[in-house]
Amino acid sequence: MDAGGAAASAATDGAEGRATREAPATTDRGRDLLRGADRLRLAAVAARLPTLADRVLVLRTLARRGHRRPRHDALRAQVRRAEGRSAEPSAGLIDSQSVRTADTVPAATRGFDAGKKVKGRKQFLVTDTLGLLLAVHVITASTQDRDGARRPLLWARLDYPSVRKVWADQGFAGRLVDWTTHILGRELEIVRKDPGQRGFQVQPKRWAIERTFSWLTAHRRLARDYETSPTHAETMIRWAMIGVMVRRLARGCPATRPGLRPLRRTAGE
């Protein structure tokens, strides 16, 4: 065999070897995507959706989100068991928060939230009733809550089919409630304020996700969005939640803050 033939044979063997090594990962992804009739049913529903945007949203999610994040999910299951809950949640919460961005963030990925007077990005979180993260989506701050909530709700529906009900505030009212019912087959309940309420008051159910936002903003890296890509910002949020859960498991109980300590006068005063 001449040198050219040997080189061609070596290249072929190398390509076959790479294909053999890459095949299991591709097979695993395909097996995970086709696991269970639930995803196939949603794909069938997508074909009957009235608008192209809804069809594209569901089908792209089915194609790209074929796996969970095992480390994060394993920690959340341990925290839930430590609290006397089942490993898989049955209900969730959704809310959004507008965060200012650094000057290095591309203008195409940030906007202006006219309601909060914030120029930056908006973080959509779906949590369980303990405030532990289920899904996160980061987009421009100019997006309305009822429009930006579709992706995280869909992701939570696919990754956590045990979640049957989600609570939200009044900003998510309207067509999103019908979309969640008819497309996702889940209940989105709006927690409304008491008509006679004055000042601040803790809202039933929803207080847990507000606490999650306070956990995140306690991390210096998340006080402002410095990430060039919204996907990187989502990863930083998951990373922070992993730290929260690890510390909680190490303590064995939720953190407590010391109260105000009385002033004590010394002998020289």
C-alpha positions in Angstrom: 0.0 0.0 0.0 1.4 3.4 -0.9 1.6 6.4 1.4 -1.6 8.0 0.0 -3.6 4.8 0.6 -2.2 4.4 4.1 -3.1 8.0 4.9 -6.6 7.5 3.6 -7.0 4.3 5.5 -5.8 6.0 8.7 -8.2 8.9 8.2 -11.1 6.5 7.7 -10.2 4.5 10.8 -10.0 7.7 12.8 -13.4 8.9 11.5 -14.9 5.6 12.4 -13.4 5.7 15.8 -14.7 9.2 16.5 -18.2 8.1 15.2 -18.1 5.1 17.5 -17.1 7.2 20.5 -19.8 9.8 19.7 -22.6 7.4 19.0 -23.5 6.5 22.6 -24.0 10.2 23.5 -26.3 10.7 20.5 -28.2 7.5 21.3 -28.6 8.6 24.9 -30.0 11.9 23.9 -32.4 10.4 21.4 -33.5 7.8 24.0 -34.1 10.5 26.5 -36.1 12.6 24.1 -38.4 9.7 23.2 -38.8 8.5 26.8 -42.4 8.5 27.9 -45.6 9.3 26.0 -45.9 12.7 27.6 -43.4 14.3 25.2 -45.0 12.7 22.2 -48.4 13.9 23.3 -47.1 17.5 23.6 -45.6 17.1 20.1 -49.0 16.1 18.8 -50.5 19.1 20.6 -48.0 21.4 19.0 -49.1 20.3 15.5 -52.6 21.5 16.3 -51.6 24.9 17.8 -53.3 27.9 16.1 -50.1 30.0 15.8 -46.8 29.2 14.3 -45.0 30.8 17.2 -46.5 28.4 19.7 -45.7 25.4 17.5 -42.1 26.5 17.1 -41.7 27.1 20.9 -43.0 23.6 21.9 -41.1 21.7 19.1 -37.8 23.5 19.7 -38.1 22.8 23.4 -38.8 19.1 22.8 -35.7 18.9 20.5 -33.2 20.8 22.7 -34.2 20.0 26.3 -33.8 16.3 26.4 -32.2 16.1 29.8 -32.2 17.5 33.3 -29.3 18.9 35.2 -28.5 16.0 37.5 -26.4 17.6 40.1 -28.7 20.5 40.8 -31.8 18.2 40.8 -30.1 15.7 43.1 -29.4 18.4 45.6 -32.9 19.8 45.4 -34.3 16.3 46.0 -32.1 15.9 49.1 -33.3 19.3 50.5 -36.9 18.4 49.9 -36.5 15.0 51.7 -34.8 16.8 54.6 -37.9 19.0 54.9 -40.2 16.0 54.9 -41.3 16.5 51.3 -41.3 14.1 48.4 -38.4 14.3 46.0 -40.5 15.5 43.1 -42.6 18.7 43.6 -46.3 18.8 42.9 -46.8 22.6 42.8 -44.7 25.6 41.8 -44.4 29.3 41.8 -43.4 31.7 39.0 -42.3 35.3 39.2 -39.9 37.7 37.5 -37.3 40.3 38.6 -35.6 43.0 36.5 -31.9 43.4 37.1 -29.6 46.1 35.9 -26.8 45.1 33.5 -23.2 46.1 33.2 -22.0 48.3 30.3 -20.3 45.2 28.7 -23.7 43.5 28.1 -24.7 43.7 24.5 -27.5 46.1 23.8 -29.5 43.4 21.8 -29.9 41.3 25.0 -31.1 44.1 27.3 -34.1 46.4 27.4 -36.0 48.9 29.6 -38.6 47.8 32.1 -41.0 50.8 32.2 -42.8 49.6 35.3 -39.7 49.1 37.4 -37.7 51.8 35.7 -34.8 49.4 35.2 -32.6 49.1 32.2 -31.3 45.5 31.9 -32.6 42.0 31.8 -35.5 40.2 33.3 -35.1 36.9 35.2 -38.0 34.5 35.2 -37.9 31.8 37.8 -40.1 28.8 38.4 -39.6 27.3 41.9 -41.3 24.7 44.1 -43.2 25.7 47.2 -39.9 25.7 49.2 -38.4 28.3 46.8 -36.0 25.8 45.2 -35.3 26.4 41.5 -37.1 24.4 38.8 -36.6 26.5 35.7 -34.9 29.9 34.9 -35.2 32.1 31.8 -33.3 35.4 31.3 -34.4 37.8 28.6 -34.6 41.6 27.9 -36.3 43.6 30.6 -38.7 45.1 28.1 -40.6 41.8 27.8 -44.0 41.6 29.5 -44.4 39.0 32.2 -47.3 37.2 30.5 -45.1 36.8 27.3 -41.8 35.9 28.9 -43.3 33.3 31.2 -44.2 30.8 28.5 -40.7 29.3 28.1 -40.0 28.6 31.8 -43.5 27.3 32.2 -43.0 24.9 29.3 -39.6 23.8 30.6 -41.1 23.1 34.0 -43.9 21.2 32.4 -41.5 19.0 30.4 -38.9 18.4 33.0 -41.2 18.1 36.0 -44.5 16.5 34.9 -45.5 16.1 38.6 -46.1 19.8 38.9 -49.8 20.2 38.4 -50.4 23.8 39.7 -48.4 27.0 39.6 -49.1 30.2 41.5 -48.3 33.7 40.1 -49.0 37.4 40.8 -51.3 39.7 38.9 -48.7 40.5 36.2 -49.2 37.0 34.8 -53.0 37.3 34.5 -54.8 37.2 31.1 -54.1 35.0 28.1 -51.2 33.2 29.9 -53.7 31.5 32.2 -55.6 30.1 29.2 -52.4 29.1 27.4 -51.2 27.2 30.5 -54.5 25.4 30.8 -55.1 24.4 27.1 -51.5 23.9 25.9 -49.7 22.6 29.0 -52.6 21.0 30.7 -51.7 22.7 34.0 -53.4 25.2 36.3 -52.0 28.7 36.7 -53.6 30.4 39.7 -53.3 34.2 40.1 -52.7 35.3 43.7 -54.4 38.7 43.9 -54.0 41.4 46.5 -56.7 42.1 49.1 -58.8 45.1 47.7 -58.4 46.9 51.1 -54.7 46.2 51.4 -52.5 49.1 52.4 -48.7 49.0 52.4 -46.7 45.8 52.3 -48.3 42.5 53.1 -46.9 39.0 52.6 -48.9 37.2 49.8 -50.0 33.6 50.4 -47.9 31.0 48.6 -45.9 33.5 46.7 -43.7 34.6 49.5 -41.4 31.6 48.9 -40.3 32.7 45.5 -39.7 36.3 46.7 -37.3 34.8 49.3 -35.5 33.0 46.4 -34.9 36.3 44.7 -33.4 37.6 48.0 -31.1 34.5 48.2 -29.9 35.2 44.7 -29.3 39.0 45.1 -27.2 38.1 48.2 -24.6 36.7 45.8 -22.3 39.6 44.7 -22.0 38.3 41.2 -25.8 38.4 40.8 -26.3 41.9 42.2 -25.9 43.0 38.6 -25.9 41.0 35.4 -22.4 41.0 34.0 -22.8 38.1 31.5 -22.6 38.6 27.8 -25.0 35.8 27.0 -28.4 35.3 28.8 -27.6 31.6 28.8 -24.5 32.3 31.0 -26.7 34.4 33.3 -29.0 31.4 33.7 -26.0 29.2 34.6 -24.9 31.7 37.2 -28.3 31.5 38.8 -28.2 27.7 38.9 -24.7 27.9 40.3 -25.8 30.2 43.1 -28.8 27.9 43.9 -26.4 24.9 44.2 -24.4 26.9 46.8 -27.6 27.7 48.7 -28.7 24.1 48.8 -25.2 22.7 49.8 -25.0 25.2 52.7 -28.5 24.3 53.8 -27.7 20.5 53.7 -24.4 21.1 55.6 -26.3 23.1 58.4 -29.0 20.5 58.6 -31.7 23.3 58.9 -32.6 26.6 57.3 -30.4 29.6 58.2 -31.5 31.9 61.0 -30.6 35.6 61.4 -29.7 36.9 64.9 -32.0 39.5 66.2 -31.1 43.0 67.4 -28.7 42.9 70.3 -29.2 45.5 73.1 -26.7 48.2 73.7 -24.5 47.7 76.7 -22.8 50.5 78.5 -19.2 49.9 79.6 -17.8 51.0 82.9 -15.9 54.0 81.4 -19.1 55.5 79.9 
